[in-house]
Amino acid sequence: MRLTISTTFLSLLLLVTACTKSDQPVPTPSDTYKGTSTLSGTYKGTFQRNNASSSGQISQVSLTFADAKWTGTSQIQKYPALCSGTYEVSSSNEITFVNACIWTAEFDWTLILSGKYTLVMKDDELELSKTTGSSQDIYRLRRE
């Protein structure tokens, strides 16, 4: 009887300690992509807006990701409209940008990097795309 009570007590103790919260931080979606690849770093490549009837102009762009914040530059002013802001990876194939900059009204605001984009990452290559109406914005980038 004494052995059974001791065994039961030990089993309960092991069960309780196995269920305690770990001290290790859990990675957030913005820190990881598919649990293995980090998005942090500088990516350079191209931006292009295409629509059903034609392919748009290509601009050289650079995006830097660090600590859920981003900054960017474009060869062509406001094509796309890059500056800085925050981002969050909400799933393995979706990223949401918030653009923190103030913009003037004389250009197409759909060119501002903001909102939800499809995210495809393979090795050091990153593709971001977003469809708005009949046009699609595509960023094709490579980590530096």
N, CA, C and O atoms as a MOPAC input file, in Angstrom:
PM7 MOZYME 1SCF
protein

 N      0.82900 1    -1.20400 1     0.00000 1
 C      0.00000 1     0.00000 1     0.00000 1
 C      0.85800 1     1.24600 1     0.00000 1
 O      0.58700 1     2.19800 1    -0.73200 1
 N      1.90300 1     1.23900 1     0.83000 1
 C      2.79000 1     2.38800 1     0.92700 1
 C      3.48900 1     2.64200 1    -0.41100 1
 O      3.67600 1     3.79700 1    -0.79500 1
 N      3.87300 1     1.59200 1    -1.11900 1
 C      4.52100 1     1.70800 1    -2.42000 1
 C      3.56800 1     2.30500 1    -3.45200 1
 O      4.00400 1     3.09100 1    -4.29300 1
 N      2.29800 1     1.96100 1    -3.41600 1
 C      1.30500 1     2.47900 1    -4.33600 1
 C      1.08700 1     3.97300 1    -4.11400 1
 O      0.98800 1     4.72900 1    -5.07900 1
 N      1.01200 1     4.40600 1    -2.86200 1
 C      0.84000 1     5.82700 1    -2.55900 1
 C      2.06700 1     6.60400 1    -3.02800 1
 O      1.92400 1     7.67400 1    -3.62000 1
 N      3.25000 1     6.09400 1    -2.78000 1
 C      4.49000 1     6.75400 1    -3.22300 1
 C      4.55000 1     6.82700 1    -4.73400 1
 O      4.93500 1     7.86000 1    -5.28100 1
 N      4.18600 1     5.77700 1    -5.41300 1
 C      4.19100 1     5.75500 1    -6.87900 1
 C      3.18600 1     6.75800 1    -7.43500 1
 O      3.48100 1     7.47700 1    -8.38900 1
 N      2.00400 1     6.80400 1    -6.83700 1
 C      0.97500 1     7.75600 1    -7.26600 1
 C      1.45300 1     9.18400 1    -7.05000 1
 O      1.28500 1    10.03100 1    -7.92800 1
 N      2.04800 1     9.46300 1    -5.88900 1
 C      2.54500 1    10.79900 1    -5.59400 1
 C      3.63300 1    11.20900 1    -6.59400 1
 O      3.62400 1    12.33000 1    -7.10100 1
 N      4.56600 1    10.29700 1    -6.87300 1
 C      5.63400 1    10.58000 1    -7.83600 1
 C      5.07100 1    10.83000 1    -9.23000 1
 O      5.52600 1    11.73200 1    -9.93400 1
 N      4.09200 1    10.04400 1    -9.62500 1
 C      3.46700 1    10.22200 1   -10.94100 1
 C      2.79900 1    11.58500 1   -11.05100 1
 O      2.93800 1    12.26300 1   -12.06900 1
 N      2.07800 1    11.99100 1   -10.01500 1
 C      1.43100 1    13.30500 1   -10.01300 1
 C      2.46000 1    14.43100 1   -10.05400 1
 O      2.26600 1    15.42600 1   -10.75200 1
 N      3.54300 1    14.27800 1    -9.31300 1
 C      4.60300 1    15.27400 1    -9.29400 1
 C      5.23700 1    15.43100 1   -10.67800 1
 O      5.47800 1    16.55100 1   -11.13000 1
 N      5.50300 1    14.32300 1   -11.33900 1
 C      6.05700 1    14.37100 1   -12.69600 1
 C      5.08100 1    15.01700 1   -13.66500 1
 O      5.49000 1    15.79700 1   -14.52400 1
 N      3.81600 1    14.70900 1   -13.54000 1
 C      2.79000 1    15.28000 1   -14.41000 1
 C      2.70600 1    16.79100 1   -14.23600 1
 O      2.63500 1    17.52600 1   -15.22100 1
 N      2.71300 1    17.25900 1   -12.99500 1
 C      2.62900 1    18.70000 1   -12.71400 1
 C      3.86200 1    19.42400 1   -13.23600 1
 O      3.73200 1    20.48200 1   -13.85200 1
 N      5.04400 1    18.88800 1   -13.01000 1
 C      6.26200 1    19.56300 1   -13.47900 1
 C      6.37900 1    19.51000 1   -14.98800 1
 O      6.98200 1    20.40700 1   -15.57700 1
 N      5.83500 1    18.51100 1   -15.63000 1
 C      5.88700 1    18.41900 1   -17.08900 1
 C      4.97300 1    19.45000 1   -17.73100 1
 O      5.18800 1    19.83000 1   -18.88200 1
 N      3.96700 1    19.90700 1   -17.01400 1
 C      3.00800 1    20.85200 1   -17.56200 1
 C      3.34700 1    22.30900 1   -17.24100 1
 O      2.60600 1    23.20500 1   -17.64500 1
 N      4.43100 1    22.56700 1   -16.53500 1
 C      4.76000 1    23.95200 1   -16.21600 1
 C      5.28900 1    24.66400 1   -17.43500 1
 O      5.83700 1    24.04900 1   -18.34900 1
 N      5.11700 1    25.96800 1   -17.43400 1
 C      5.50900 1    26.80900 1   -18.55000 1
 C      7.03000 1    26.89600 1   -18.65100 1
 O      7.72800 1    26.99800 1   -17.64200 1
 N      7.52800 1    26.85500 1   -19.87700 1
 C      8.96600 1    26.94200 1   -20.11400 1
 C      9.43000 1    28.38800 1   -19.97600 1
 O      8.67700 1    29.31800 1   -20.26200 1
 N     10.67900 1    28.57100 1   -19.53600 1
 C     11.25400 1    29.90600 1   -19.44700 1
 C     11.75700 1    30.40100 1   -20.79100 1
 O     12.07600 1    31.58200 1   -20.92900 1
 N     11.83400 1    29.52900 1   -21.77900 1
 C     12.32500 1    29.91100 1   -23.09800 1
 C     11.25700 1    30.71000 1   -23.83400 1
 O     10.08900 1    30.32100 1   -23.83500 1
 N     11.64800 1    31.84600 1   -24.47300 1
 C     10.66500 1    32.61600 1   -25.22500 1
 C     10.19900 1    31.84700 1   -26.45700 1
 O     10.97900 1    31.14900 1   -27.10500 1
 N      8.92200 1    31.98800 1   -26.76200 1
 C      8.36200 1    31.35300 1   -27.95000 1
 C      8.52800 1    32.31500 1   -29.11600 1
 O      8.15100 1    33.48000 1   -29.00000 1
 N      9.09200 1    31.85300 1   -30.25800 1
 C      9.25200 1    32.75200 1   -31.39100 1
 C      7.91000 1    33.25900 1   -31.88900 1
 O      6.93500 1    32.50900 1   -31.93400 1
 N      7.86000 1    34.51900 1   -32.25700 1
 C      6.63800 1    35.09300 1   -32.81500 1
 C      6.70700 1    34.99600 1   -34.32900 1
 O      7.79900 1    34.86700 1   -34.88400 1
 N      5.55400 1    35.05600 1   -35.02200 1
 C      5.58000 1    34.95600 1   -36.47900 1
 C      6.47200 1    36.00000 1   -37.13700 1
 O      7.07300 1    35.72100 1   -38.17400 1
 N      6.57300 1    37.20500 1   -36.55700 1
 C      7.40300 1    38.23200 1   -37.17900 1
 C      8.89200 1    37.93200 1   -37.02100 1
 O      9.71000 1    38.50400 1   -37.74100 1
 N      9.26200 1    37.04500 1   -36.09000 1
 C     10.66200 1    36.66700 1   -35.90500 1
 C     11.08100 1    35.54600 1   -36.84600 1
 O     12.25500 1    35.44000 1   -37.20200 1
 N     10.13600 1    34.71600 1   -37.24800 1
 C     10.49600 1    33.55000 1   -38.03800 1
 C      9.57300 1    33.37600 1   -39.22000 1
 O      8.46100 1    33.90400 1   -39.24700 1
 N     10.04200 1    32.64000 1   -40.17800 1
 C      9.24100 1    32.27900 1   -41.33100 1
 C      9.29100 1    30.76500 1   -41.43200 1
 O     10.36300 1    30.19600 1   -41.63600 1
 N      8.15000 1    30.10200 1   -41.29200 1
 C      8.05400 1    28.65000 1   -41.26400 1
 C      8.94200 1    28.05500 1   -40.17700 1
 O      9.38900 1    26.91400 1   -40.28900 1
 N      9.19600 1    28.83200 1   -39.12300 1
 C      9.91500 1    28.32200 1   -37.98100 1
 C     11.40900 1    28.15100 1   -38.17600 1
 O     12.10000 1    27.77500 1   -37.22900 1
 N     11.94200 1    28.41500 1   -39.37800 1
 C     13.36500 1    28.16900 1   -39.59000 1
 C     14.10100 1    29.36600 1   -40.14800 1
 O     15.20200 1    29.67100 1   -39.69100 1
 N     13.54400 1    30.03800 1   -41.10000 1
 C     14.24200 1    31.14600 1   -41.76000 1
 C     13.83800 1    32.47700 1   -41.15100 1
 O     12.64600 1    32.75100 1   -41.00700 1
 N     14.79400 1    33.30000 1   -40.79400 1
 C     14.44800 1    34.61600 1   -40.28100 1
 C     14.35700 1    35.59500 1   -41.43200 1
 O     15.08600 1    35.49200 1   -42.41800 1
 N     13.46500 1    36.52800 1   -41.29100 1
 C     13.27500 1    37.54800 1   -42.31300 1
 C     14.27000 1    38.68900 1   -42.14900 1
 O     14.49800 1    39.44100 1   -43.09700 1
 N     14.86300 1    38.83500 1   -40.97500 1
 C     15.78400 1    39.94600 1   -40.70400 1
 C     16.90900 1    39.99700 1   -41.71300 1
 O     17.47400 1    38.97600 1   -42.10500 1
 N     17.22600 1    41.23600 1   -42.13100 1
 C     18.31500 1    41.44700 1   -43.06900 1
 C     17.93200 1    42.45100 1   -44.13500 1
 O     16.82900 1    42.99700 1   -44.12700 1
 N     18.86100 1    42.68900 1   -45.05700 1
 C     18.62800 1    43.60700 1   -46.16900 1
 C     18.44100 1    42.80100 1   -47.45000 1
 O     19.21400 1    41.89100 1   -47.75300 1
 N     17.39900 1    43.15600 1   -48.19100 1
 C     17.06500 1    42.49300 1   -49.44300 1
 C     17.07700 1    43.53400 1   -50.56000 1
 O     16.54500 1    44.63200 1   -50.40000 1
 N     17.68100 1    43.18500 1   -51.67900 1
 C     17.70600 1    44.08300 1   -52.84100 1
 C     17.16200 1    43.34400 1   -54.05000 1
 O     17.33100 1    42.13300 1   -54.19200 1
 N     16.50100 1    44.10700 1   -54.92100 1
 C     15.93900 1    43.49500 1   -56.11300 1
 C     15.08800 1    44.47300 1   -56.88200 1
 O     15.44900 1    45.63800 1   -57.04900 1
 N     13.93300 1    43.98300 1   -57.35700 1
 C     13.09100 1    44.79800 1   -58.23100 1
 C     11.65500 1    44.86600 1   -57.73200 1
 O     11.18200 1    44.01300 1   -56.98100 1
 N     10.98400 1    45.92200 1   -58.18600 1
 C      9.54700 1    46.09400 1   -57.99500 1
 C      8.94900 1    46.30300 1   -59.36800 1
 O      9.52700 1    46.99500 1   -60.20600 1
 N      7.78200 1    45.69800 1   -59.60200 1
 C      7.07700 1    45.91000 1   -60.85700 1
 C      5.58100 1    45.80300 1   -60.61200 1
 O      5.11600 1    44.91800 1   -59.89400 1
 N      4.82800 1    46.72500 1   -61.22500 1
 C      3.36400 1    46.65500 1   -61.18400 1
 C      2.87900 1    46.21600 1   -62.55700 1
 O      3.15100 1    46.86700 1   -63.56600 1
 N      2.16800 1    45.11600 1   -62.57800 1
 C      1.61500 1    44.58200 1   -63.82100 1
 C      0.09900 1    44.66000 1   -63.77400 1
 O     -0.50600 1    44.58800 1   -62.70400 1
 N     -0.51500 1    44.80900 1   -64.96000 1
 C     -1.96600 1    44.70900 1   -65.03300 1
 C     -2.32900 1    43.79700 1   -66.18600 1
 O     -1.44600 1    43.28400 1   -66.87300 1
 N     -3.60000 1    43.59300 1   -66.40200 1
 C     -4.05500 1    42.63100 1   -67.40000 1
 C     -3.55700 1    42.95700 1   -68.80600 1
 O     -3.35300 1    42.05000 1   -69.61200 1
 N     -3.36300 1    44.23000 1   -69.10700 1
 C     -2.99700 1    44.60400 1   -70.47300 1
 C     -1.50800 1    44.87000 1   -70.67700 1
 O     -1.04900 1    44.88000 1   -71.81900 1
 N     -0.73900 1    45.08700 1   -69.60800 1
 C      0.68600 1    45.38400 1   -69.81300 1
 C      1.51800 1    45.12700 1   -68.56800 1
 O      1.01100 1    45.03500 1   -67.45100 1
 N      2.81500 1    45.01500 1   -68.80900 1
 C      3.77800 1    44.91200 1   -67.70800 1
 C      4.29100 1    46.30500 1   -67.40300 1
 O      4.58800 1    47.07500 1   -68.31600 1
 N      4.39500 1    46.62600 1   -66.14100 1
 C      4.82000 1    47.95700 1   -65.73700 1
 C      6.32600 1    48.13100 1   -65.72400 1
 O      7.09000 1    47.19300 1   -65.95300 1
 N      6.71800 1    49.33900 1   -65.45300 1
 C      8.12400 1    49.69500 1   -65.34300 1
 C      8.76500 1    48.93400 1   -64.18800 1
 O      8.09400 1    48.61700 1   -63.20600 1
 N     10.06100 1    48.63800 1   -64.30100 1
 C     10.79200 1    47.95100 1   -63.24200 1
 C     11.66000 1    48.96800 1   -62.51400 1
 O     12.35800 1    49.76800 1   -63.13600 1
 N     11.60500 1    48.92400 1   -61.18000 1
 C     12.41900 1    49.81100 1   -60.35100 1
 C     13.28900 1    48.97200 1   -59.42600 1
 O     12.83700 1    47.95500 1   -58.90000 1
 N     14.53000 1    49.39000 1   -59.22600 1
 C     15.42400 1    48.74000 1   -58.27300 1
 C     15.03400 1    49.19800 1   -56.86600 1
 O     14.88100 1    50.39500 1   -56.62100 1
 N     14.87400 1    48.24200 1   -55.93900 1
 C     14.45700 1    48.56700 1   -54.58100 1
 C     15.33700 1    47.85200 1   -53.56200 1
 O     16.02600 1    46.88000 1   -53.87500 1
 N     15.29400 1    48.35900 1   -52.34200 1
 C     15.99100 1    47.74300 1   -51.21800 1
 C     15.07600 1    47.80700 1   -50.00100 1
 O     14.51900 1    48.86000 1   -49.69100 1
 N     14.92000 1    46.67000 1   -49.31000 1
 C     14.12400 1    46.60600 1   -48.08200 1
 C     14.97300 1    45.98800 1   -46.98600 1
 O     15.64200 1    44.97700 1   -47.20000 1
 N     14.94200 1    46.60800 1   -45.79700 1
 C     15.66100 1    46.08500 1   -44.64100 1
 C     14.65100 1    45.76800 1   -43.54900 1
 O     13.81100 1    46.60100 1   -43.20800 1
 N     14.73700 1    44.55100 1   -42.99700 1
 C     13.85200 1    44.08200 1   -41.93800 1
 C     14.66600 1    43.84700 1   -40.66900 1
 O     15.69600 1    43.17300 1   -40.70600 1
 N     14.20800 1    44.40200 1   -39.54600 1
 C     14.87100 1    44.17600 1   -38.24700 1
 C     13.88200 1    44.47500 1   -37.12100 1
 O     13.25900 1    45.53700 1   -37.10900 1
 N     13.73700 1    43.56100 1   -36.19300 1
 C     12.90900 1    43.75700 1   -35.00300 1
 C     11.48900 1    44.21600 1   -35.33400 1
 O     10.98200 1    45.15400 1   -34.71900 1
 N     10.85200 1    43.56400 1   -36.29300 1
 C      9.47600 1    43.85900 1   -36.72300 1
 C      9.33200 1    45.26600 1   -37.30300 1
 O      8.22300 1    45.79800 1   -37.36600 1
 N     10.43800 1    45.86900 1   -37.72600 1
 C     10.42400 1    47.17100 1   -38.39700 1
 C     11.07300 1    47.01800 1   -39.76900 1
 O     11.92100 1    46.15000 1   -39.97700 1
 N     10.66000 1    47.87200 1   -40.69700 1
 C     11.24400 1    47.83100 1   -42.02900 1
 C     11.58400 1    49.24300 1   -42.49300 1
 O     10.97900 1    50.21900 1   -42.05000 1
 N     12.55300 1    49.33400 1   -43.38500 1
 C     12.88000 1    50.56900 1   -44.09200 1
 C     13.11200 1    50.19300 1   -45.54800 1
 O     13.48800 1    49.06200 1   -45.85700 1
 N     12.88600 1    51.14600 1   -46.43300 1
 C     13.06600 1    50.83500 1   -47.84600 1
 C     13.38700 1    52.04400 1   -48.69000 1
 O     13.07700 1    53.18100 1   -48.33400 1
 N     14.02100 1    51.76900 1   -49.82800 1
 C     14.32300 1    52.81000 1   -50.81300 1
 C     14.00900 1    52.26200 1   -52.20100 1
 O     14.00800 1    51.05300 1   -52.43200 1
 N     13.74400 1    53.18800 1   -53.11200 1
 C     13.44600 1    52.82700 1   -54.49600 1
 C     14.23500 1    53.72600 1   -55.43600 1
 O     14.45000 1    54.90500 1   -55.15600 1
 N     14.65900 1    53.15400 1   -56.54500 1
 C     15.38400 1    53.89600 1   -57.57500 1
 C     14.50200 1    55.00400 1   -58.16400 1
 O     14.99400 1    56.08600 1   -58.48400 1
 N     13.21000 1    54.73500 1   -58.30500 1
 C     12.26200 1    55.69300 1   -58.86300 1
 C     11.41900 1    56.24700 1   -57.70900 1
 O     10.79600 1    55.49200 1   -56.96200 1
 N     11.40900 1    57.56200 1   -57.57800 1
 C     10.69100 1    58.17900 1   -56.47300 1
 C      9.20600 1    57.79100 1   -56.48900 1
 O      8.52100 1    57.97100 1   -57.49600 1
 N      8.72300 1    57.25900 1   -55.36600 1
 C      7.32900 1    56.87500 1   -55.14400 1
 C      6.85000 1    55.75300 1   -56.06700 1
 O      5.64700 1    55.57300 1   -56.25300 1
 N      7.78400 1    55.00300 1   -56.64200 1
 C      7.43400 1    53.81800 1   -57.44600 1
 C      8.37000 1    52.68600 1   -57.08500 1
 O      9.40900 1    52.51300 1   -57.72200 1
 N      8.02300 1    51.92500 1   -56.08900 1
 C      6.91600 1    52.07300 1   -55.15500 1
 C      7.24900 1    53.11200 1   -54.09000 1
 O      8.39200 1    53.55000 1   -53.96700 1
 N      6.24600 1    53.49200 1   -53.33400 1
 C      6.42400 1    54.48200 1   -52.26400 1
 C      6.90300 1    53.75200 1   -51.01300 1
 O      6.11500 1    53.14800 1   -50.28600 1
 N      8.20200 1    53.82000 1   -50.78200 1
 C      8.82600 1    53.15900 1   -49.63600 1
 C      9.34100 1    54.21100 1   -48.67500 1
 O      9.66000 1    55.32900 1   -49.08100 1
 N      9.42000 1    53.86600 1   -47.43500 1
 C      9.94700 1    54.76000 1   -46.41100 1
 C     10.32900 1    53.90200 1   -45.22300 1
 O     11.42500 1    53.34300 1   -45.18300 1
 N      9.42100 1    53.79300 1   -44.24300 1
 C      9.67600 1    52.93800 1   -43.08600 1
 C      8.36300 1    52.63200 1   -42.38400 1
 O      7.33600 1    53.26100 1   -42.63900 1
 N      8.42300 1    51.64700 1   -41.49200 1
 C      7.23400 1    51.27600 1   -40.73900 1
 C      7.46000 1    49.97900 1   -40.00000 1
 O      8.58600 1    49.63000 1   -39.64800 1
 N      6.37100 1    49.27400 1   -39.77200 1
 C      6.42700 1    47.99900 1   -39.06700 1
 C      5.83800 1    46.91300 1   -39.95800 1
 O      5.16300 1    47.19400 1   -40.94900 1
 N      6.11000 1    45.66100 1   -39.58100 1
 C      5.53700 1    44.54300 1   -40.31900 1
 C      5.25500 1    43.40100 1   -39.35700 1
 O      5.82200 1    43.31700 1   -38.26700 1
 N      4.35800 1    42.52300 1   -39.79600 1
 C      4.05300 1    41.31800 1   -39.02000 1
 C      3.79000 1    40.18100 1   -39.99000 1
 O      2.99100 1    40.31800 1   -40.91600 1
 N      4.45800 1    39.06500 1   -39.77900 1
 C      4.20800 1    37.86200 1   -40.56200 1
 C      3.11900 1    37.09400 1   -39.83100 1
 O      3.33900 1    36.59500 1   -38.72700 1
 N      1.93400 1    36.99600 1   -40.44800 1
 C      0.80500 1    36.38900 1   -39.75500 1
 C      0.63300 1    34.91400 1   -40.08600 1
 O     -0.08500 1    34.20500 1   -39.38000 1
 N      1.26100 1    34.45300 1   -41.11700 1
 C      1.25300 1    33.03400 1   -41.45400 1
 C      2.47200 1    32.79200 1   -42.31900 1
 O      3.22600 1    33.71900 1   -42.61400 1
 N      2.66500 1    31.56000 1   -42.72200 1
 C      3.85400 1    31.24800 1   -43.50300 1
 C      3.83100 1    31.90300 1   -44.87200 1
 O      4.86200 1    31.93500 1   -45.54300 1
 N      2.70000 1    32.42500 1   -45.30900 1
 C      2.66900 1    33.04200 1   -46.62900 1
 C      1.97100 1    34.40100 1   -46.66100 1
 O      1.45800 1    34.80300 1   -47.70600 1
 N      1.94500 1    35.11500 1   -45.53200 1
 C      1.31500 1    36.42700 1   -45.51300 1
 C      2.08400 1    37.37600 1   -44.59600 1
 O      2.46500 1    37.01900 1   -43.48100 1
 N      2.30100 1    38.58300 1   -45.09100 1
 C      2.97700 1    39.61800 1   -44.30800 1
 C      2.14900 1    40.89000 1   -44.42300 1
 O      1.65000 1    41.22100 1   -45.49800 1
 N      2.00600 1    41.60000 1   -43.30900 1
 C      1.24700 1    42.85300 1   -43.29100 1
 C      2.19400 1    43.99600 1   -42.95200 1
 O      2.89500 1    43.96000 1   -41.94000 1
 N      2.20300 1    45.01000 1   -43.81300 1
 C      3.04000 1    46.18600 1   -43.62000 1
 C      2.20900 1    47.35900 1   -43.12900 1
 O      1.08000 1    47.56400 1   -43.57300 1
 N      2.77800 1    48.12600 1   -42.20900 1
 C      2.23100 1    49.42000 1   -41.81200 1
 C      3.28400 1    50.44400 1   -42.19300 1
 O      4.43500 1    50.35300 1   -41.76600 1
 N      2.88600 1    51.41600 1   -42.99600 1
 C      3.80000 1    52.45600 1   -43.44700 1
 C      3.62800 1    53.65300 1   -42.52300 1
 O      2.52300 1    54.18200 1   -42.39800 1
 N      4.70300 1    54.08700 1   -41.87500 1
 C      4.63300 1    55.13900 1   -40.85900 1
 C      4.91600 1    56.53100 1   -41.39900 1
 O      4.98000 1    57.48500 1   -40.62300 1
 N      5.08800 1    56.67000 1   -42.70200 1
 C      5.48800 1    57.95500 1   -43.27900 1
 C      4.29100 1    58.79000 1   -43.71500 1
 O      3.19400 1    58.27600 1   -43.93500 1
 N      4.53100 1    60.07000 1   -43.82900 1
 C      3.50900 1    61.01200 1   -44.30600 1
 C      3.71400 1    61.18000 1   -45.79900 1
 O      4.83300 1    61.41400 1   -46.25400 1
 N      2.62800 1    61.06100 1   -46.56900 1
 C      2.72500 1    61.14200 1   -48.02600 1
 C      1.88600 1    62.30700 1   -48.55800 1
 O      0.85600 1    62.66400 1   -47.98600 1
 N      2.34400 1    62.88000 1   -49.64600 1
 C      1.60000 1    63.94100 1   -50.32800 1
 C      0.58500 1    63.30600 1   -51.27200 1
 O      0.62500 1    62.09600 1   -51.49700 1
 N     -0.31200 1    64.09500 1   -51.82100 1
 C     -1.44700 1    63.54500 1   -52.57000 1
 C     -1.24300 1    63.44600 1   -54.07600 1
 O     -2.17500 1    63.04600 1   -54.77300 1
 N     -0.07500 1    63.78800 1   -54.61500 1
 C      0.07100 1    63.88600 1   -56.06600 1
 C      0.44600 1    62.58700 1   -56.77900 1
 O      0.86000 1    62.62800 1   -57.93700 1
 N      0.31200 1    61.43500 1   -56.11500 1
 C      0.64700 1    60.17000 1   -56.77600 1
 C     -0.34600 1    59.09100 1   -56.35000 1
 O     -1.18000 1    59.30800 1   -55.47100 1
 N     -0.24400 1    57.94600 1   -56.97600 1
 C     -1.13100 1    56.81800 1   -56.72900 1
 C     -0.78500 1    56.16700 1   -55.39100 1
 O      0.25900 1    55.52900 1   -55.26300 1
 N     -1.64400 1    56.32300 1   -54.40900 1
 C     -1.36400 1    55.82300 1   -53.06100 1
 C     -1.39200 1    54.29900 1   -52.98000 1
 O     -0.95700 1    53.73900 1   -51.97300 1
 N     -1.88300 1    53.62000 1   -53.99500 1
 C     -1.81100 1    52.15600 1   -53.96900 1
 C     -0.36800 1    51.68100 1   -54.15500 1
 O     -0.09100 1    50.49300 1   -53.99500 1
 N      0.54700 1    52.58400 1   -54.48700 1
 C      1.96900 1    52.24800 1   -54.60700 1
 C      2.69900 1    52.28400 1   -53.26300 1
 O      3.86900 1    51.90800 1   -53.18400 1
 N      2.01900 1    52.73200 1   -52.21100 1
 C      2.62700 1    52.76200 1   -50.87200 1
 C      2.71500 1    51.33100 1   -50.34200 1
 O      1.74300 1    50.57800 1   -50.40200 1
 N      3.88200 1    50.96600 1   -49.82700 1
 C      4.04300 1    49.64200 1   -49.23000 1
 C      3.27100 1    49.61300 1   -47.91300 1
 O      3.74900 1    50.08900 1   -46.88300 1
 N      2.06700 1    49.04300 1   -47.96800 1
 C      1.21700 1    48.90700 1   -46.78100 1
 C      0.16600 1    47.84500 1   -47.06000 1
 O     -0.15000 1    47.55600 1   -48.21400 1
 N     -0.36600 1    47.27400 1   -46.00200 1
 C     -1.38900 1    46.24700 1   -46.14900 1
 C     -0.79700 1    44.85400 1   -46.26300 1
 O      0.38800 1    44.63500 1   -46.01200 1
 N     -1.66700 1    43.90400 1   -46.65200 1
 C     -1.28800 1    42.49200 1   -46.70700 1
 C     -0.69300 1    42.11500 1   -48.05800 1
 O     -1.19400 1    42.50600 1   -49.11300 1
 N      0.39000 1    41.34400 1   -47.99500 1
 C      1.07300 1    40.82800 1   -49.17600 1
 C      1.26700 1    39.33100 1   -49.01400 1
 O      1.41200 1    38.82800 1   -47.90000 1
 N      1.26700 1    38.63100 1   -50.12500 1
 C      1.65200 1    37.22800 1   -50.11800 1
 C      3.16500 1    37.17700 1   -50.01700 1
 O      3.86400 1    37.93500 1   -50.69000 1
 N      3.67000 1    36.28500 1   -49.18000 1
 C      5.10200 1    36.16000 1   -48.90700 1
 C      5.56700 1    34.77900 1   -49.34100 1
 O      5.03200 1    33.76800 1   -48.88700 1
 N      6.57200 1    34.73700 1   -50.22800 1
 C      7.18200 1    33.47800 1   -50.62800 1
 C      8.67800 1    33.63400 1   -50.42500 1
 O      9.30600 1    34.53400 1   -50.98400 1
 N      9.24600 1    32.73400 1   -49.60700 1
 C     10.67700 1    32.81200 1   -49.31100 1
 C     11.31000 1    31.46000 1   -49.58000 1
 O     10.84000 1    30.42900 1   -49.09800 1
 N     12.38300 1    31.48000 1   -50.35600 1
 C     13.13200 1    30.25900 1   -50.63900 1
 C     14.60300 1    30.60200 1   -50.56000 1
 O     15.10700 1    31.41100 1   -51.33900 1
 N     15.28800 1    29.98200 1   -49.61400 1
 C     16.70200 1    30.27500 1   -49.36100 1
 C     16.85100 1    31.77200 1   -49.09600 1
 O     16.25300 1    32.28700 1   -48.15200 1
 N     17.63000 1    32.47600 1   -49.90500 1
 C     17.84600 1    33.91200 1   -49.71700 1
 C     16.98300 1    34.76400 1   -50.63600 1
 O     17.20000 1    35.97100 1   -50.73900 1
 N     16.01600 1    34.16000 1   -51.29900 1
 C     15.13800 1    34.89300 1   -52.20700 1
 C     13.78300 1    35.12600 1   -51.55600 1
 O     13.22300 1    34.24500 1   -50.90400 1
 N     13.27900 1    36.32600 1   -51.75000 1
 C     12.01500 1    36.74500 1   -51.14500 1
 C     11.14700 1    37.35400 1   -52.22900 1
 O     11.60100 1    38.21500 1   -52.98300 1
 N      9.89400 1    36.90700 1   -52.31100 1
 C      8.94400 1    37.51100 1   -53.24600 1
 C      7.72800 1    37.96400 1   -52.45700 1
 O      7.14400 1    37.19600 1   -51.69300 1
 N      7.35600 1    39.21700 1   -52.65100 1
 C      6.16900 1    39.80900 1   -52.04200 1
 C      5.22900 1    40.18600 1   -53.17100 1
 O      5.66300 1    40.78400 1   -54.15600 1
 N      3.96400 1    39.85200 1   -53.05400 1
 C      3.01200 1    40.23000 1   -54.09800 1
 C      1.67300 1    40.61000 1   -53.48600 1
 O      1.26500 1    40.11800 1   -52.43400 1
 N      1.01000 1    41.51700 1   -54.20600 1
 C     -0.29800 1    42.00900 1   -53.75000 1
 C     -1.12100 1    42.35400 1   -54.98100 1
 O     -0.63600 1    43.01500 1   -55.89900 1
 N     -2.36400 1    41.90200 1   -54.99200 1
 C     -3.26300 1    42.21400 1   -56.08900 1
 C     -4.25900 1    43.26000 1   -55.62200 1
 O     -4.91000 1    43.10200 1   -54.58900 1
 N     -4.36700 1    44.33500 1   -56.40100 1
 C     -5.32000 1    45.40300 1   -56.12700 1
 C     -6.09700 1    45.64700 1   -57.41500 1
 O     -5.54100 1    46.14100 1   -58.39600 1
 N     -7.37400 1    45.30400 1   -57.41200 1
 C     -8.16900 1    45.44400 1   -58.62500 1
 C     -7.59300 1    44.56400 1   -59.72400 1
 O     -7.47000 1    43.35200 1   -59.55000 1
 N     -7.23900 1    45.16700 1   -60.85300 1
 C     -6.68600 1    44.39500 1   -61.97100 1
 C     -5.16000 1    44.47000 1   -62.03400 1
 O     -4.55900 1    43.97800 1   -62.98900 1
 N     -4.52900 1    45.07900 1   -61.03200 1
 C     -3.06900 1    45.17600 1   -61.05100 1
 C     -2.44900 1    44.32300 1   -59.94800 1
 O     -3.05900 1    44.05500 1   -58.91300 1
 N     -1.20700 1    43.90900 1   -60.21300 1
 C     -0.46900 1    43.12100 1   -59.23200 1
 C      0.90800 1    43.74600 1   -59.02900 1
 O      1.64100 1    43.99100 1   -59.98800 1
 N      1.24500 1    43.99800 1   -57.77000 1
 C      2.57200 1    44.50200 1   -57.40100 1
 C      3.43600 1    43.31800 1   -57.01300 1
 O      3.01400 1    42.46300 1   -56.23400 1
 N      4.65600 1    43.26700 1   -57.55900 1
 C      5.56000 1    42.16100 1   -57.25900 1
 C      6.93300 1    42.70500 1   -56.90000 1
 O      7.55300 1    43.44100 1   -57.66800 1
 N      7.39300 1    42.32600 1   -55.71200 1
 C      8.75700 1    42.60100 1   -55.26900 1
 C      9.51900 1    41.28500 1   -55.37800 1
 O      9.11400 1    40.28700 1   -54.78300 1
 N     10.61500 1    41.27100 1   -56.12900 1
 C     11.49000 1    40.09200 1   -56.21900 1
 C     12.84800 1    40.50700 1   -55.64800 1
 O     13.55500 1    41.32800 1   -56.23100 1
 N     13.19600 1    39.92800 1   -54.50100 1
 C     14.35400 1    40.40100 1   -53.75300 1
 C     15.27300 1    39.24700 1   -53.38100 1
 O     14.86100 1    38.08800 1   -53.32500 1
 N     16.53100 1    39.59900 1   -53.12900 1
 C     17.52600 1    38.63700 1   -52.67800 1
 C     18.25200 1    39.22900 1   -51.48000 1
 O     18.61100 1    40.40700 1   -51.47600 1
 N     18.46600 1    38.38800 1   -50.45000 1
 C     19.15500 1    38.84300 1   -49.24100 1
 C     20.60500 1    39.15300 1   -49.57500 1
 O     21.28300 1    38.39800 1   -50.27200 1
 N     21.06200 1    40.29400 1   -49.05300 1
 C     22.45800 1    40.71700 1   -49.25000 1
 C     23.36100 1    40.03500 1   -48.26000 1
 O     24.57100 1    40.26200 1   -48.26800 1

